[in-house]
């Protein structure tokens, strides 16, 4: 695994909106992830992993 992949994985687990922002910038995926993290944290993590590693 590359160092960048490990850092993104840690960010996805701890701060999902930050990981999505770094990968896709400000846009629809970031807004969706923030909403998912506000209501339920685990779906926010899953969405961040999906956006970061697709």
Buried (B, 14 or more C-beta within 10 A) or exposed (E): EEEEEEEBBEBBEEBBBBBBBBBBEEEEBBEBBBBBBEEEEEBBBBBBBEBBEE
